[in-house]
Structures are given as C-alpha cells and as structure tokens.
Amino acid sequence: MTPFTQPITILAGEGGGMFSGIIGFLNKLPGELKAVGLILAVICAIFLGFCLMGGGGQAIQKHKMWAISICAGIILICTAPTLVPAIAGAVGG
C-alpha cells in the first residue's frame, strides 16, 4: 500500500497521524476556554465593583449594562458546552 492510498482517518488522528496534536488541542480547548472566560468575568466584576464604588449617585444606572453583560457572559460560558451538542443533535449534525 502506497502512502497516498492510506485511509483519511489516519490523517485525522486515529493512528497517530500528522493531525493528532491538532485534534488533541481542539478536544482540550472547550475546558480551557471556559476557565479563561470565567477568569475574565471575575476581572470584569471586580472592575464593575470599583466603578460602582466611585461612580457617584448615578453609578447603578450608568453601569447596569455592564452587570447584565457579565451575567449573560457567565451563563453563556457555563451552558455552551451542553447546549451546542444538544442543538447539533437536534438539527442532525
């Protein structure tokens, strides 16, 4: 069997092919991105706290969208790993 007639699955990482490192990285990526997203959300929440403490009388009205955006981002980060496969399965992907 010549190298050009080997099955494509070897290239996709099943037999230690050339893309096995890339496939492994992509499999670890959702967990790593979730950690980075949650760290970023905590940093934004700390910054929001400083803005609320030093924002004066209208601080809550000025920074309400920040708080809503941080909450929406955390919800999206936490539910995306389960929602995306469920939607893909429902669509037939």
C-alpha atoms as an extended CHARMM CRD file, in Angstrom:
* protein
*
        93  EXT
         1         1  MET       CA              0.0000000000        0.0000000000        0.0000000000  PROA      1               0.0000000000
         2         2  THR       CA              1.4980000000        3.3050000000       -1.0150000000  PROA      2               0.0000000000
         3         3  PRO       CA              1.3280000000        6.3280000000        1.3200000000  PROA      3               0.0000000000
         4         4  PHE       CA             -1.1770000000        8.0290000000       -0.9780000000  PROA      4               0.0000000000
         5         5  THR       CA             -3.7430000000        5.2270000000       -0.7320000000  PROA      5               0.0000000000
         6         6  GLN       CA             -3.9370000000        5.1450000000        3.0850000000  PROA      6               0.0000000000
         7         7  PRO       CA             -7.3220000000        5.9520000000        4.5950000000  PROA      7               0.0000000000
         8         8  ILE       CA             -8.0760000000        9.5550000000        5.5180000000  PROA      8               0.0000000000
         9         9  THR       CA             -8.8050000000        8.5210000000        9.1350000000  PROA      9               0.0000000000
        10        10  ILE       CA             -5.0780000000        8.0990000000        9.7490000000  PROA      10              0.0000000000
        11        11  LEU       CA             -4.6110000000       11.7450000000        8.8460000000  PROA      11              0.0000000000
        12        12  ALA       CA             -7.4130000000       12.7050000000       11.2330000000  PROA      12              0.0000000000
        13        13  GLY       CA             -5.5550000000       11.3860000000       14.2640000000  PROA      13              0.0000000000
        14        14  GLU       CA             -6.8060000000        7.8340000000       14.8190000000  PROA      14              0.0000000000
        15        15  GLY       CA             -3.4720000000        6.2090000000       14.1650000000  PROA      15              0.0000000000
        16        16  GLY       CA             -1.1180000000        8.8820000000       15.4560000000  PROA      16              0.0000000000
        17        17  GLY       CA             -1.1530000000       10.6920000000       12.1530000000  PROA      17              0.0000000000
        18        18  MET       CA              0.0970000000       14.1500000000       11.4130000000  PROA      18              0.0000000000
        19        19  PHE       CA             -3.0250000000       15.8850000000       12.7980000000  PROA      19              0.0000000000
        20        20  SER       CA             -3.1890000000       14.0440000000       16.1430000000  PROA      20              0.0000000000
        21        21  GLY       CA             -1.6840000000       17.0140000000       18.0100000000  PROA      21              0.0000000000
        22        22  ILE       CA             -4.1860000000       19.4220000000       16.4920000000  PROA      22              0.0000000000
        23        23  ILE       CA             -7.0990000000       17.0960000000       17.2860000000  PROA      23              0.0000000000
        24        24  GLY       CA             -5.9000000000       16.7490000000       20.8800000000  PROA      24              0.0000000000
        25        25  PHE       CA             -5.6290000000       20.5350000000       21.2120000000  PROA      25              0.0000000000
        26        26  LEU       CA             -9.1360000000       21.0370000000       19.8560000000  PROA      26              0.0000000000
        27        27  ASN       CA            -10.5160000000       18.4230000000       22.2630000000  PROA      27              0.0000000000
        28        28  LYS       CA             -8.9630000000       20.2390000000       25.2570000000  PROA      28              0.0000000000
        29        29  LEU       CA             -9.9830000000       23.6940000000       24.0430000000  PROA      29              0.0000000000
        30        30  PRO       CA            -13.5340000000       23.9780000000       25.4790000000  PROA      30              0.0000000000
        31        31  GLY       CA            -12.3550000000       23.3620000000       29.0430000000  PROA      31              0.0000000000
        32        32  GLU       CA             -9.5010000000       25.8260000000       28.7220000000  PROA      32              0.0000000000
        33        33  LEU       CA            -11.6990000000       28.4960000000       27.1550000000  PROA      33              0.0000000000
        34        34  LYS       CA            -14.2570000000       28.0730000000       29.9370000000  PROA      34              0.0000000000
        35        35  ALA       CA            -11.5680000000       28.7410000000       32.5380000000  PROA      35              0.0000000000
        36        36  VAL       CA            -10.2910000000       31.7960000000       30.6520000000  PROA      36              0.0000000000
        37        37  GLY       CA            -13.8390000000       33.1280000000       30.2420000000  PROA      37              0.0000000000
        38        38  LEU       CA            -14.6320000000       32.7590000000       33.9300000000  PROA      38              0.0000000000
        39        39  ILE       CA            -11.3750000000       34.4850000000       34.9090000000  PROA      39              0.0000000000
        40        40  LEU       CA            -12.2220000000       37.3360000000       32.5520000000  PROA      40              0.0000000000
        41        41  ALA       CA            -15.7200000000       37.5630000000       34.0650000000  PROA      41              0.0000000000
        42        42  VAL       CA            -14.2560000000       37.8410000000       37.5700000000  PROA      42              0.0000000000
        43        43  ILE       CA            -11.8830000000       40.5990000000       36.4470000000  PROA      43              0.0000000000
        44        44  CYS       CA            -14.7930000000       42.4750000000       34.8460000000  PROA      44              0.0000000000
        45        45  ALA       CA            -16.8760000000       42.0600000000       38.0090000000  PROA      45              0.0000000000
        46        46  ILE       CA            -14.0430000000       43.4910000000       40.1160000000  PROA      46              0.0000000000
        47        47  PHE       CA            -13.7620000000       46.4470000000       37.7410000000  PROA      47              0.0000000000
        48        48  LEU       CA            -17.5430000000       46.8880000000       37.9160000000  PROA      48              0.0000000000
        49        49  GLY       CA            -17.3030000000       46.9830000000       41.7040000000  PROA      49              0.0000000000
        50        50  PHE       CA            -14.7340000000       49.7790000000       41.5470000000  PROA      50              0.0000000000
        51        51  CYS       CA            -16.9540000000       51.6980000000       39.1070000000  PROA      51              0.0000000000
        52        52  LEU       CA            -19.9650000000       51.3350000000       41.3980000000  PROA      52              0.0000000000
        53        53  MET       CA            -17.9970000000       52.4820000000       44.4550000000  PROA      53              0.0000000000
        54        54  GLY       CA            -16.5980000000       55.5550000000       42.7600000000  PROA      54              0.0000000000
        55        55  GLY       CA            -19.3790000000       56.3300000000       40.3350000000  PROA      55              0.0000000000
        56        56  GLY       CA            -21.3990000000       58.7510000000       42.3890000000  PROA      56              0.0000000000
        57        57  GLY       CA            -25.1700000000       58.9450000000       42.5550000000  PROA      57              0.0000000000
        58        58  GLN       CA            -25.9170000000       57.5950000000       39.0800000000  PROA      58              0.0000000000
        59        59  ALA       CA            -23.4520000000       54.7030000000       39.1930000000  PROA      59              0.0000000000
        60        60  ILE       CA            -26.0510000000       51.9490000000       39.0680000000  PROA      60              0.0000000000
        61        61  GLN       CA            -27.8250000000       53.4620000000       36.0650000000  PROA      61              0.0000000000
        62        62  LYS       CA            -24.5180000000       54.0450000000       34.2700000000  PROA      62              0.0000000000
        63        63  HSD       CA            -23.1330000000       50.5480000000       34.8010000000  PROA      63              0.0000000000
        64        64  LYS       CA            -26.2720000000       48.4020000000       34.7410000000  PROA      64              0.0000000000
        65        65  MET       CA            -25.4830000000       47.1180000000       31.2480000000  PROA      65              0.0000000000
        66        66  TRP       CA            -22.0310000000       46.0010000000       32.4570000000  PROA      66              0.0000000000
        67        67  ALA       CA            -23.6520000000       43.8900000000       35.1590000000  PROA      67              0.0000000000
        68        68  ILE       CA            -26.1810000000       42.4030000000       32.7340000000  PROA      68              0.0000000000
        69        69  SER       CA            -23.4410000000       41.6570000000       30.1970000000  PROA      69              0.0000000000
        70        70  ILE       CA            -21.2390000000       39.9530000000       32.7950000000  PROA      70              0.0000000000
        71        71  CYS       CA            -24.1530000000       37.7650000000       33.9390000000  PROA      71              0.0000000000
        72        72  ALA       CA            -25.0910000000       36.8890000000       30.3590000000  PROA      72              0.0000000000
        73        73  GLY       CA            -21.4810000000       36.0170000000       29.5700000000  PROA      73              0.0000000000
        74        74  ILE       CA            -21.1810000000       33.7170000000       32.5810000000  PROA      74              0.0000000000
        75        75  ILE       CA            -24.4400000000       31.9760000000       31.6630000000  PROA      75              0.0000000000
        76        76  LEU       CA            -23.2600000000       31.5460000000       28.0670000000  PROA      76              0.0000000000
        77        77  ILE       CA            -19.8520000000       30.2100000000       29.1160000000  PROA      77              0.0000000000
        78        78  CYS       CA            -21.3610000000       27.6940000000       31.5330000000  PROA      78              0.0000000000
        79        79  THR       CA            -24.1540000000       26.4230000000       29.2800000000  PROA      79              0.0000000000
        80        80  ALA       CA            -22.4190000000       26.3990000000       25.8800000000  PROA      80              0.0000000000
        81        81  PRO       CA            -20.6680000000       23.0170000000       26.3010000000  PROA      81              0.0000000000
        82        82  THR       CA            -24.0550000000       21.3320000000       26.8000000000  PROA      82              0.0000000000
        83        83  LEU       CA            -26.2210000000       23.4770000000       24.5370000000  PROA      83              0.0000000000
        84        84  VAL       CA            -24.1050000000       23.2780000000       21.3740000000  PROA      84              0.0000000000
        85        85  PRO       CA            -24.0910000000       19.4490000000       21.1640000000  PROA      85              0.0000000000
        86        86  ALA       CA            -27.8140000000       19.3470000000       22.0210000000  PROA      86              0.0000000000
        87        87  ILE       CA            -28.6520000000       21.8120000000       19.2420000000  PROA      87              0.0000000000
        88        88  ALA       CA            -26.3420000000       19.9860000000       16.8110000000  PROA      88              0.0000000000
        89        89  GLY       CA            -28.0390000000       16.6950000000       17.6630000000  PROA      89              0.0000000000
        90        90  ALA       CA            -31.4950000000       18.1850000000       17.1940000000  PROA      90              0.0000000000
        91        91  VAL       CA            -30.5630000000       19.6410000000       13.8240000000  PROA      91              0.0000000000
        92        92  GLY       CA            -28.9670000000       16.3910000000       12.7530000000  PROA      92              0.0000000000
        93        93  GLY       CA            -25.3100000000       17.3840000000       12.7650000000  PROA      93              0.0000000000
